[in-house]
């Protein structure tokens, strides 16, 4: 099976001769015929079900777990951008979720979320936005915010086609939440429900005025000019192991580009015009101690929403990445419970009591 620069070889993932060309942003890691070391190629996180083996002279990482199969491939956005995706088919699917990652992030970091949904009879398609992960594009760069909407549309269409569903649910984190919100407002006919995890509706980190002015100028004349994000990884989660994995992840980058900055700021300014137009059921999951995004902006957005099916949950003491926190079971279980209700009823009954502590 060909997977955008990687080959499935004897049940495992190795780099093939096109890997360096297909993903030049990580070419230091991917050398033809060499080991593709790390869990990232197959999206396997936390090293579960993996063993090292040598086959046909190649050192490879094999998945010997009994979990649902993972399929990978490439999507093509309507403007021609090639996007890497992962599809997790459930054995007795009640519905389908499209997962959308955040900025400087990638779909491989949500393997545990996808597996938990799969175990609850939900198909999952996750993908890398352009300029992220294994997808094409300059790291952290977009010509316009609209390009992210094209990426998400390609993923949604692939999920609808693959699963023969009329609608999918979106589960989106941070910047992915900003993208998913705009998309849902424009395409309610495709979206059964929207789950937002710590959406990037405003920034909590104090951005110096000089950086904003520099970004605005450079966006016009040098749009790919790099600017440090200023994000401290220790503020993502209290789980030190997750912080270490994040810091050592070669697909994660630490700069933004001047055009990306201005496009995101413009989208955030337009955001507050959307709530009164939206009718799609909404679950908003917020971290109680988010030091990356401004949770108050999310709460203001929620207060303006008019849809009858909406719920907000705040996880006190949690940092930004609620699905990677020490007590990640709680928000993941809440999300899955909400998704299952959406699948089973088509419309959401959000007042049902939940149980906590499910292991995922």
N, C-alpha and C positions, 0 to 999 in steps of 0.2 A: 504493500500500500504506500503510495507516495504522499508525503505530507509536508509540502512546502519547504523542501531542503533536508528532510529527514526520511529515513527509511525504516520500516518495520521489519526487523531481521530476527527470525526465529523466536518471536514472542517478546522482543525487546526493541529499544529505540537506539539507533546509532546514526551518526551524521553521514550523509552521502555526499557525492562529489558536487552537488549543487548548494550545499549548506552555506558555504562562504559567500556565494553570490546572492543567494536568496535573503540572507540576513546579515548584511555587512556591518550592522551596528554591533553585533556580538561576534564578529569574525575572530577575535582573539580567543574565543572559547571553542569555536567550531572549525576544526581543521579536517579536511577530507580524509576519511579513513581512520581518524583518531577517535578516542573515546568521547562520547557526549556525556560528561560526568554529572551529576546532579539530577535531581528529580524533575527538573523543569520541562524537559523535552516531552515527556508523556503527561505532564501536569500532576505527577505524583507528589504529594506533600507528606511531610513528617516521616518519610522513609518506611511507610507501612507496606508490608507485603513484597518488599524488594530484596533481591539477592544479587551478589556479584557472580557472574559466570564468564567463562571464556569459551566462545564458540567460533569455529572457523577462523581462529587466529585473532578474533576481536574480543576485547574486554568490554562487556556490555552489562547493563543494569536491567534485570528481568523483573517483571511484575508477576509474582506467583500467587497473588491474593485471589480470593474467590468473589471479589466484589464485581459489580456490574461492569461490563465491558466499556472501554473508552475508545471513541473514534476521534481522529483528528483530521483536519484538512484545511483548505483555503476557501474563503469567501471572496467575492469581488463586489465592491461597492459600485454604485451607478456611475461614479466618475473614474472607475478603473483601479482604484486602490485595492491591493491584495491584503486580506486580513486572515490571520490564523484563528482557528476555532477548535474547541473541544466539544464533543457531544456525548452525553451520558444517558443511554437509553434505560428506562425503568422496565422491569419485567412485566408489570401490570399497570401501565401508566394511566393515571386519572387526568393528567394534564401536562403542560409544558411550561417551564420557566426559562427565560433568557437572563443570564447573569451579566452585569455590567460593572467592571472594575473602576477604580479611581485613577487619579493622575500619578504618573511615574510608577504605575502598578502594572499587574498583568493577571491574566485569568488563572495561571497556575497556582496563585496564592489562595484560591477559593475552592481548591479540590475538596476539602473537608465539608464545605457548605454544599457543594454539588452532590457529594456522596450521601450526605444526610437527606437531601431532598429526594435523591434516587431511592433510598431505602424507604421513603414514605410514598412511593409509587408516583413520582414526578419525573418526567424527562427533563434534562437540563442541557441547554446550549450556552456555553460561555465562550467569549472571544476576546481578542486583543484589539483595542482601538488602534487606529493608525498612529505610527510613531511610538508604539508601546509593544513590549513583549516580542513576539515573533512576527508581528505584522510589519508591512512596509512603512517607510516614512522616516523622516528626520525625527530623532528622539525629542518629544515634547513640543513638536511644531504642528501648527495648522494654519492654512491660509485664512480660514474662517470657521466659526463655531458650527456652521451648517455642515461641515465635513464630518463632524462627530455624529450628526443626525443621519447622514448617509450611511455611516458605518453601522449604526444601530439598526437602521432599516434593513440592511443586508442580512444582519444576524436574525432579525425577526422573521424575514421572509424565508430564510433557510429553515428556521425552526418550524414555521407553519407548513412548509412543503414537506419536510422530513417526517413530521408527526401527523400530518393530515388533520390539523386542528384549525378551527376558525379564529381562535384567539389564543394568545399566550399571556403569561404574567411576567412582569419585569421585577427583578430584585437587583437593586443598584446601590453602589456604595460611593460616597464622597462626590468627586467630580462626575462619576457615572450617574449619580442621582440627579445632578443638574441636567445632564444630557437626557436621561430617561424622562424627566418631568416635561421638558419641552416636547419630546417625541410623543408622549402620551396625550398631551393637549392637542397635538396636531393629528394624531391617528388613534382616536378612541375606539374605532371600529376593529382594531387589531389587538387591543390590550384589555384583558379581563380584570386585571388588578395591578397596582403599583406599590412596591415595597421600597422604601428609601431608608438606607442605613447611613446616618451621619452625613446627610447631603451637603455638598459644597455650595450653599446658597450665600455664604458670606465668609470672609476670612477672619480668623481670630488672631493670627499672628500679626503683630504690628508691622506694617510695611512702611519704611521711611519714605517721605515725600520725594526725596531725590530719586529713589528707585522707581516710583510711579511716573515721575516726569521723564526719566531716562527711558523707561519702557515705552512710553507714549511716543517719544521722538524716534526711538530705534524701530518701533513697529512700522513706521512709515518708510524708513530708509534702509534699515538693516533688520528685517523681520525675524531672522534666525539668530539674532544676537542673544547670547546666553546670559541668564540671570539666575543666581542661586535662589532656591525656593525658601531657604531659611527654616525648613522643617527639621525638628529634632526627633530622631527616630525613637528616643526614649519616651516621647509623648504620644506614640501611636498605640501602645498597649503596655500593660503592667507585666505581661508575659515575657520574661527576659530571653527565653528561647526563641520566641517569635521575633524579637528585636534583633537577635543575632542572625537569624535566618534572613531577615530583611536586609541587614547591613552587608551580608555576604552574597546577596543575590545579584548576579551579574546583569540581570535584565532590568534592574531598578536603577534609575538615574536621579540626580540631585539638582539639576538645573531646569529652569523653565526658559522659554524663549519670549522675546519681547512681543511678538504677535500673539502668541498664546495668551499672555497676560492681558492684553487689551481686549481680546475676543471674549475671554472669560468674564472680565469686568463688565463688558457690555451686556453679556447674557444675564449676569446677576442683576443688573439694573432693570432689565426687561422682565425678569422673573415675576415680580409682584403684579404684573398685569394678567397672569395666567390663572390664579386660583378660582376666580369667579366664573371662568370659562370651563373648568374641568368638571367632569361628571364621573370619571373612573374611580372605583373604590381605592382607598389609600390607607396604607399602614406606614406611619412615620416612626422610626426607631432612632432615638437620640442618646448619645453618651452624656452622662451627667457632668463630666469633667473634661470636655473636649477642648484641647488647647491648639487645635489645628484649624477647625472651622467654627464659625459663629453660630451656635445653636439657637440663639435668639432669633436670627433671621428665619430659621426653619420653623420655629414656633409662631412667628408672625405670619408666615406663609400658611401654616395649618389653620390659624384662626380666621383667615380670609377664605378658606375653602368652603364651598357650599354643598358638596356632595353628601348624601345622607349616610353613606358607608365610609366612615373615616375613623381612624384611631391613632393615637399618639402614645408611645411608651418611652419613658425616660429611665435609663439605667444608671442610677446614682453611683458615682465613683468610677465609672468606666471612662477610659480614654477613647480616642477617636475610632479605632478599629474594633468595634464591638464584637465582630465575628471572630476576632483573634485574641480576645481578652482571656484572662484566667478563668472567668465564669462565662465563657462563650456559649455554654449549653443553653443558658436562659434566653438570650436574644435569638439564637438559631431555632430553638424550640418554638418560641412565640411566632417567628416568621413562618415556620413550617405549618403550625396550627392554622394560621391565617390563610396560607396558601391552600391547604387542604379544604378549608371551608369554601374558599372561592371555587375550587374545582368541583366540589360536591354539590354546591347550591347554585353556582353560576352568579349569584349575587351574594354579598357577604353579610353574615350575621355576626357582628363583631363583639357582642356582649357575652358570648359564651365563656364560662370560666376555663382557665388553663391550668395545667399541672406543670411544675418546673422540675428541673433536675434530670431531664432525659439525656442520656449519654450519646454524643455524636462524634 
